[in-house]
Structures are given as C-alpha cells and as structure tokens.
Amino acid sequence: MIVDCAHYRDGHRQQEGPMSLDQAAACCEQGGFVWLGIFEPGPEEMDTVREAFGLHELAVEDARTFHLRPKAEQYEDGTELIILRTARYDDQREEIDTGEISVFLSERFVITVRQGIASELHGARSRLERRPELLRTGSASTLWAILDQVVDSYAPVVAELDRDIEQIEATVFSGAVAPTERIYFLRREATDFYRAVHPLLAVLSRMLTPGKSPSELLPYFHNVHDHLLLVNEEVAAQRDLLATVLEANIAVISVEQNKITLRQSATMEQLTILATVFLPLSFVVGFFGQNFSWLVGRISGFTAFVTLTVLGLLLPCLALYVWLRRRRSPAQPRPVVPAGLRDEHP
C-alpha cells in the first residue's frame, strides 16, 4: 500500500495530491528527487515498483525479508539499500514491538518499505519538509530524517526496560524469589533490541565517510551517531545487568531450597526419634505379651500393672537418652606428649 509519494525540488514539495507510480518515475527525470513511502507491500506491488524505478531484483528480494540486523548494501546502478530495525514499547503488554524499514536510496529517488506497526515515518517526512535548507542537499536528507526518528524512538524503549529491570531488581534483592521466566523474557528482549541498535552504528559510520554524504548533512549525521552510541551503551549495560540479576535470583532460589531441605531434615529427625522410641517398646510388648504367660499371670492387680508398665517405658527411654548423649558428645582428644619427654613420663 502506497502511503505517500512526493516530488521534492529546490527544498520544497512540488505537488499536494497523490501520485501514481508512473508519474513518480517521470518526475525523477525533472530534477530533484521522489520520496515514495510503501507499507507492507505484496509481491505484485513490489514487482511494479521495481519495474517503474529499475531496482535490482536482489534488493527487492531483500526488502521482502524480515531481517534481524540492520545493514547497508550498494548495487551496480548506484542504488543503496539500507535496512533499519525499529522498536516501540507497548505499555499494556509490557513488551517491545519491532518493525523494519528498507530504504532504497539514489540521487533521483528514495523508496521506503515499512514492515510492522512500529515503523511509522509520517513525523520524519513532516519534519524534513519544514527544513528546506536540508531538502536542498538532495535525497540523503531523507535518510538523515529517517535515522533521526528511528534513533529517537529507541530512547523511550530504553527507559521502559530500565523500569522493568528495576522492578525485578527490587524483588530479587529484597530476598524474595522473582519469576525466572520474566527475567529470561526481559533478557531476550534486551538481546533482540541490542541486535537492532548495535549494527546500526556501522551504517551510520558509513554515512560519515568523507564524500559519502553532503557536507551540510555531516553534523546532523554526527549528532544521530552520538545518540546511537549512548543508546548502544545503555542496552549493553542492561544485558549485563539482567545476567547479574538472573544469577542473583538463582542464588536466592538455592537459599530457599536449602531452607526447605533443612526443615525437612529436622522433621525427619524428629520422626526418626519417635520411631526409635516406640520400636523397642512395641517389640517388648509384643514378644513378652504373647510368649511369657507367667508374666501375665503375675499381674494380679492394678498396682503391679502400673509398676511394670512404667518400668517398661522408662528403662528403654533412659537407655535411648544415654545412647544419644554419648553419640552427640564430642570425643575428648588425647594429650600429646612431646617425644623428648616420653621416657620421663611412662
């Protein structure tokens, strides 16, 4: 779908109404340049654009593919293909929406192919049309306007990622266990964002090469490059910070698991002591009650019953208590006698 198409000459837009592809291609021969904006075109529409402007088939094929990294390529006819990754933070889903802009750049035309909802360029076109001194420099001014808007859109994404990371940090370093899945998700988003930002430095460095861009635009490209360097450093720091938070969260989980293990060990120890107490008692009661009738016959009254019962319970408990005390008390080390005194103290 063609979003906008305009012919610029001497720093001004030459018409206000829509233009067909044939009219736009004809305007390329009248001086100035044509800026054609397309949003998510189909294969047939891209073939029509390629025939109207004489684009290289490999460049058109590249524009149809969604890339993970920005890049810049130059073809034999002098046309350059610059691919940019865009980003936008969705507050409701707390996720980063990405898009892509493919820019076909030559002296006679600029064709922008947008993919994804995070690739709007109306603001860049309007801003550039208010700067006729930059439009007079030629088609490279459109690339500056696009790069400037894309890099400026990275700043809110960095700020929102910082906010999410601070929330995760507060949870982890308070001693509570943060959701590990959320940390992994944030790190993956930061990594994808880094892949969109870092390779763009090479694209901007190429535009700063002497003779590559008009001298009037070099300060503007330098400004965008400086902003991109700052964003790149912040995103790299976020990736490292998320790796640290993930390690800290794993340590907190390990501590919690150790606490649970200790509580379970204490419970098992108590149950083992109870079983140890009642096991000999059960054996004594079962063995003597069934095999020694003379003992049962001698319990002639309540007093004898209570006496034998209490003694039968206390003696095993006392024996168990003595055994546990001897088991827990540390062994006393034997005194060490120096070798020279052993004969004197036999």
ChimeraX attribute file (.defattr): number of C-alpha atoms within 10 A of each C-alpha:
attribute: neighborCount
match mode: 1-to-1
recipient: residues
	/A:1	13
	/A:2	17
	/A:3	14
	/A:4	16
	/A:5	22
	/A:6	21
	/A:7	24
	/A:8	25
	/A:9	19
	/A:10	16
	/A:11	18
	/A:12	18
	/A:13	16
	/A:14	14
	/A:15	11
	/A:16	9
	/A:17	8
	/A:18	13
	/A:19	17
	/A:20	10
	/A:21	17
	/A:22	12
	/A:23	13
	/A:24	21
	/A:25	22
	/A:26	13
	/A:27	21
	/A:28	18
	/A:29	12
	/A:30	11
	/A:31	13
	/A:32	23
	/A:33	25
	/A:34	26
	/A:35	22
	/A:36	23
	/A:37	20
	/A:38	21
	/A:39	18
	/A:40	17
	/A:41	17
	/A:42	10
	/A:43	12
	/A:44	9
	/A:45	13
	/A:46	21
	/A:47	15
	/A:48	13
	/A:49	20
	/A:50	15
	/A:51	13
	/A:52	15
	/A:53	17
	/A:54	12
	/A:55	18
	/A:56	15
	/A:57	13
	/A:58	9
	/A:59	19
	/A:60	19
	/A:61	12
	/A:62	13
	/A:63	24
	/A:64	17
	/A:65	11
	/A:66	15
	/A:67	17
	/A:68	15
	/A:69	18
	/A:70	22
	/A:71	18
	/A:72	18
	/A:73	12
	/A:74	14
	/A:75	12
	/A:76	7
	/A:77	10
	/A:78	10
	/A:79	21
	/A:80	18
	/A:81	24
	/A:82	21
	/A:83	26
	/A:84	27
	/A:85	27
	/A:86	28
	/A:87	24
	/A:88	20
	/A:89	20
	/A:90	12
	/A:91	9
	/A:92	6
	/A:93	8
	/A:94	12
	/A:95	16
	/A:96	21
	/A:97	18
	/A:98	18
	/A:99	20
	/A:100	27
	/A:101	29
	/A:102	27
	/A:103	24
	/A:104	24
	/A:105	21
	/A:106	19
	/A:107	15
	/A:108	21
	/A:109	25
	/A:110	23
	/A:111	21
	/A:112	26
	/A:113	25
	/A:114	27
	/A:115	23
	/A:116	17
	/A:117	15
	/A:118	20
	/A:119	24
	/A:120	18
	/A:121	17
	/A:122	13
	/A:123	12
	/A:124	18
	/A:125	16
	/A:126	11
	/A:127	12
	/A:128	19
	/A:129	18
	/A:130	12
	/A:131	13
	/A:132	16
	/A:133	15
	/A:134	22
	/A:135	22
	/A:136	17
	/A:137	19
	/A:138	22
	/A:139	23
	/A:140	21
	/A:141	22
	/A:142	23
	/A:143	19
	/A:144	22
	/A:145	22
	/A:146	23
	/A:147	22
	/A:148	19
	/A:149	21
	/A:150	25
	/A:151	21
	/A:152	15
	/A:153	17
	/A:154	22
	/A:155	18
	/A:156	13
	/A:157	22
	/A:158	19
	/A:159	13
	/A:160	17
	/A:161	22
	/A:162	15
	/A:163	12
	/A:164	14
	/A:165	19
	/A:166	12
	/A:167	12
	/A:168	23
	/A:169	20
	/A:170	12
	/A:171	15
	/A:172	21
	/A:173	14
	/A:174	11
	/A:175	15
	/A:176	13
	/A:177	19
	/A:178	23
	/A:179	13
	/A:180	15
	/A:181	10
	/A:182	13
	/A:183	20
	/A:184	14
	/A:185	12
	/A:186	22
	/A:187	21
	/A:188	14
	/A:189	17
	/A:190	23
	/A:191	16
	/A:192	15
	/A:193	26
	/A:194	21
	/A:195	17
	/A:196	25
	/A:197	26
	/A:198	19
	/A:199	18
	/A:200	26
	/A:201	19
	/A:202	14
	/A:203	19
	/A:204	18
	/A:205	12
	/A:206	13
	/A:207	22
	/A:208	20
	/A:209	10
	/A:210	10
	/A:211	9
	/A:212	11
	/A:213	19
	/A:214	16
	/A:215	12
	/A:216	13
	/A:217	17
	/A:218	18
	/A:219	11
	/A:220	17
	/A:221	21
	/A:222	15
	/A:223	11
	/A:224	21
	/A:225	23
	/A:226	13
	/A:227	15
	/A:228	24
	/A:229	16
	/A:230	11
	/A:231	21
	/A:232	23
	/A:233	13
	/A:234	16
	/A:235	24
	/A:236	16
	/A:237	13
	/A:238	21
	/A:239	19
	/A:240	13
	/A:241	15
	/A:242	20
	/A:243	15
	/A:244	13
	/A:245	20
	/A:246	23
	/A:247	12
	/A:248	18
	/A:249	24
	/A:250	16
	/A:251	15
	/A:252	19
	/A:253	18
	/A:254	13
	/A:255	14
	/A:256	15
	/A:257	12
	/A:258	12
	/A:259	12
	/A:260	12
	/A:261	12
	/A:262	12
	/A:263	12
	/A:264	12
	/A:265	12
	/A:266	12
	/A:267	11
	/A:268	12
	/A:269	12
	/A:270	12
	/A:271	12
	/A:272	11
	/A:273	13
	/A:274	11
	/A:275	11
	/A:276	13
	/A:277	16
	/A:278	14
	/A:279	12
	/A:280	14
	/A:281	16
	/A:282	10
	/A:283	11
	/A:284	14
	/A:285	12
	/A:286	11
	/A:287	11
	/A:288	13
	/A:289	13
	/A:290	10
	/A:291	10
	/A:292	10
	/A:293	10
	/A:294	10
	/A:295	12
	/A:296	13
	/A:297	8
	/A:298	10
	/A:299	14
	/A:300	9
	/A:301	8
	/A:302	8
	/A:303	10
	/A:304	12
	/A:305	13
	/A:306	12
	/A:307	11
	/A:308	13
	/A:309	12
	/A:310	11
	/A:311	11
	/A:312	14
	/A:313	15
	/A:314	12
	/A:315	12
	/A:316	17
	/A:317	17
	/A:318	11
	/A:319	10
	/A:320	15
	/A:321	13
	/A:322	11
	/A:323	11
	/A:324	12
	/A:325	10
	/A:326	11
	/A:327	10
	/A:328	8
	/A:329	8
	/A:330	8
	/A:331	8
	/A:332	6
	/A:333	6
	/A:334	6
	/A:335	6
	/A:336	7
	/A:337	9
	/A:338	8
	/A:339	7
	/A:340	8
	/A:341	9
	/A:342	10
	/A:343	8
	/A:344	6
	/A:345	7
	/A:346	5
